[in-house]
Amino acid sequence: MASRKDSSASVATYADHEVIVPAHSLRNAVTAAADCNDDDPIAHAEAALAQLSSEFGAWMHAECERLEAARQTVAREGFNEKTHGALFRAAHDIKGEAATFGYPELTGVAESLCRLLEHTPDLARIPQPLVDQHVDALRAIGREYARPDLVDVAHALTARLRDVTDEFLKHENRFRPDYLEGIFAPPLVPGAAGA
């Protein structure tokens, strides 16, 4: 389609239809970027991230401590909207931040805990020992991150926790087959299974 110089609206009438071309006012809303000799903005962002990377360990430790505090509150008070929300947010934050902070092996366990908290229909039925196992695994993986066999240990822990969580979710949602199908449907993104 040829570019029009005229930015006003136009109507082209044909035997069986009309084509309405709206006014092209976006051109007036955009300004050309000034020529600058700045480096690549992505390189600037990566450099800033590298400067902060010395803090990542402390940040991940703080996130694990926040998760631990949320777990202790659940153990004392039981699950309610507030305690459930605090535990879920702490696990979800670890799931989202772990790879960025250099702790990708925490992601799978945090994701499994999020699944447990998100898909159990009755909060009172969430087993505290299963929550404890997830939180303990996250804290242990974070604490032992320098171990040479950590990847294997983390994968084994993640797989076992995911299996137990999935069996629990299947049982708890057995009366909701459509919901179960949604939980256990294959991911739409290739390679995202178990991510």
C-alpha positions as CSV (number, residue, x, y, z in Angstrom):
1,M,0.0,0.0,0.0
2,A,1.4,3.3,-1.0
3,S,2.0,5.9,1.7
4,R,-0.2,9.0,1.5
5,K,1.2,12.5,1.9
6,D,-2.2,13.9,2.9
7,S,-3.0,13.2,6.6
8,S,-6.8,14.0,6.3
9,A,-9.5,11.3,6.4
10,S,-10.7,10.0,3.1
11,V,-13.4,7.6,1.7
12,A,-12.9,5.6,-1.4
13,T,-16.2,4.3,-2.9
14,Y,-16.3,1.1,-4.9
15,A,-19.3,-0.8,-6.5
16,D,-19.8,-3.1,-3.6
17,H,-18.0,-1.4,-0.7
18,E,-16.3,1.7,0.7
19,V,-12.9,2.0,2.2
20,I,-12.6,4.6,5.0
21,V,-9.1,5.8,5.8
22,P,-8.9,7.7,9.1
23,A,-6.8,10.8,9.5
24,H,-3.2,10.1,10.1
25,S,-2.6,12.1,13.3
26,L,0.0,9.8,14.9
27,R,2.8,11.4,12.9
28,N,2.2,14.6,14.8
29,A,2.5,12.8,18.2
30,V,6.0,11.4,17.4
31,T,9.2,13.3,17.5
32,A,12.4,12.1,16.0
33,A,15.0,11.0,18.5
34,A,18.0,13.3,18.7
35,D,21.2,11.8,17.4
36,C,23.2,10.9,20.4
37,N,26.4,9.0,20.9
38,D,25.1,7.0,23.9
39,D,26.0,3.4,24.0
40,D,23.4,0.7,23.7
41,P,20.8,1.2,26.5
42,I,20.7,-2.6,27.1
43,A,24.4,-2.5,27.8
44,H,23.8,0.3,30.3
45,A,21.1,-1.8,32.0
46,E,23.4,-4.8,32.1
47,A,26.2,-2.8,33.6
48,A,23.9,-1.4,36.3
49,L,22.7,-5.0,37.0
50,A,26.3,-6.1,37.3
51,Q,27.0,-3.3,39.8
52,L,24.1,-4.5,41.9
53,S,24.9,-8.2,41.6
54,S,27.0,-8.1,44.8
55,E,23.8,-7.5,46.7
56,F,21.8,-10.3,45.1
57,G,22.8,-12.9,47.7
58,A,21.6,-10.7,50.6
59,W,18.4,-9.9,48.7
60,M,17.7,-13.6,48.1
61,H,18.5,-14.3,51.8
62,A,16.0,-11.6,52.8
63,E,13.3,-13.1,50.5
64,C,13.8,-16.5,52.1
65,E,13.6,-15.0,55.6
66,R,10.3,-13.3,54.6
67,L,9.0,-16.6,53.4
68,E,10.1,-18.2,56.7
69,A,8.3,-15.5,58.7
70,A,5.2,-16.1,56.6
71,R,5.4,-19.8,57.2
72,Q,5.7,-19.3,60.9
73,T,2.7,-17.1,60.9
74,V,0.7,-19.7,59.1
75,A,1.8,-22.3,61.6
76,R,0.7,-20.1,64.5
77,E,-2.5,-18.7,63.1
78,G,-3.5,-21.2,60.4
79,F,-4.5,-20.3,56.9
80,N,-6.7,-17.3,56.4
81,E,-6.9,-14.7,53.7
82,K,-4.1,-12.6,55.2
83,T,-1.6,-15.5,56.1
84,H,-2.3,-17.2,52.8
85,G,-1.7,-14.0,50.9
86,A,1.6,-13.3,52.7
87,L,2.9,-16.8,52.1
88,F,1.9,-16.8,48.5
89,R,3.4,-13.4,47.8
90,A,6.7,-14.4,49.4
91,A,6.9,-17.6,47.3
92,H,5.8,-15.8,44.2
93,D,8.5,-13.1,44.6
94,I,11.2,-15.8,45.0
95,K,9.8,-17.6,41.9
96,G,10.1,-14.4,39.9
97,E,13.4,-13.0,41.3
98,A,15.5,-16.2,41.7
99,A,16.9,-16.4,38.2
100,T,17.6,-12.6,38.1
101,F,19.4,-12.8,41.4
102,G,21.5,-15.8,40.2
103,Y,19.6,-18.5,42.0
104,P,17.7,-20.2,39.3
105,E,17.5,-23.5,41.2
106,L,15.1,-21.9,43.6
107,T,12.5,-21.2,40.9
108,G,11.0,-24.7,40.6
109,V,10.4,-25.2,44.4
110,A,8.9,-21.7,44.7
111,E,6.7,-22.4,41.7
112,S,5.5,-25.7,43.3
113,L,4.6,-23.9,46.5
114,C,2.7,-21.3,44.5
115,R,0.7,-24.0,42.8
116,L,-0.1,-25.6,46.1
117,L,-1.3,-22.3,47.5
118,E,-3.1,-21.1,44.4
119,H,-5.0,-24.3,43.4
120,T,-6.1,-25.8,46.7
121,P,-9.8,-25.0,46.9
122,D,-10.1,-25.2,50.8
123,L,-7.2,-23.3,52.5
124,A,-7.8,-25.3,55.7
125,R,-6.9,-28.5,53.9
126,I,-3.4,-27.3,52.8
127,P,-1.0,-29.6,54.8
128,Q,1.4,-27.7,56.9
129,P,4.1,-30.4,56.5
130,L,3.9,-29.9,52.8
131,V,4.3,-26.1,53.2
132,D,7.2,-26.8,55.6
133,Q,8.9,-29.1,53.1
134,H,8.8,-26.4,50.4
135,V,10.1,-23.6,52.6
136,D,12.8,-25.8,54.1
137,A,13.9,-26.9,50.6
138,L,14.0,-23.3,49.4
139,R,16.1,-22.2,52.4
140,A,18.4,-25.2,52.1
141,I,19.0,-24.7,48.3
142,G,19.7,-21.0,48.9
143,R,22.0,-21.7,51.8
144,E,24.0,-24.5,50.0
145,Y,24.2,-22.8,46.6
146,A,27.9,-23.1,46.4
147,R,27.8,-26.9,46.6
148,P,29.1,-28.6,43.4
149,D,26.2,-31.1,43.4
150,L,23.5,-28.5,44.1
151,V,21.9,-28.6,40.6
152,D,21.3,-32.4,41.0
153,V,20.1,-32.1,44.6
154,A,17.8,-29.1,43.7
155,H,16.3,-30.9,40.7
156,A,15.6,-34.0,42.8
157,L,14.0,-31.9,45.6
158,T,12.0,-30.0,43.1
159,A,10.7,-33.1,41.3
160,R,9.7,-34.8,44.5
161,L,7.9,-31.7,45.9
162,R,6.2,-31.2,42.5
163,D,5.0,-34.8,42.4
164,V,3.6,-34.7,46.0
165,T,2.0,-31.3,45.3
166,D,0.4,-32.5,42.1
167,E,-1.0,-35.6,43.7
168,F,-2.5,-33.5,46.5
169,L,-4.0,-31.0,44.0
170,K,-5.5,-33.9,42.0
171,H,-7.1,-35.3,45.1
172,E,-8.4,-31.9,46.3
173,N,-9.8,-30.9,42.9
174,R,-11.2,-34.3,42.0
175,F,-14.7,-32.9,42.0
176,R,-13.7,-30.1,39.6
177,P,-12.5,-32.0,36.4
178,D,-12.6,-28.8,34.2
179,Y,-10.4,-27.0,36.8
180,L,-8.0,-30.0,37.0
181,E,-7.7,-30.0,33.2
182,G,-6.6,-26.4,33.4
183,I,-4.0,-27.0,36.1
184,F,-2.4,-29.9,34.4
185,A,-2.8,-28.8,30.7
186,P,0.5,-28.7,28.9
187,P,2.1,-25.2,28.7
188,L,1.5,-23.0,25.7
189,V,5.1,-21.9,25.6
190,P,7.4,-24.6,24.2
191,G,9.9,-25.8,26.8
192,A,8.0,-24.2,29.7
193,A,7.0,-27.5,31.3
194,G,7.8,-27.6,34.9
195,A,9.2,-24.1,34.8
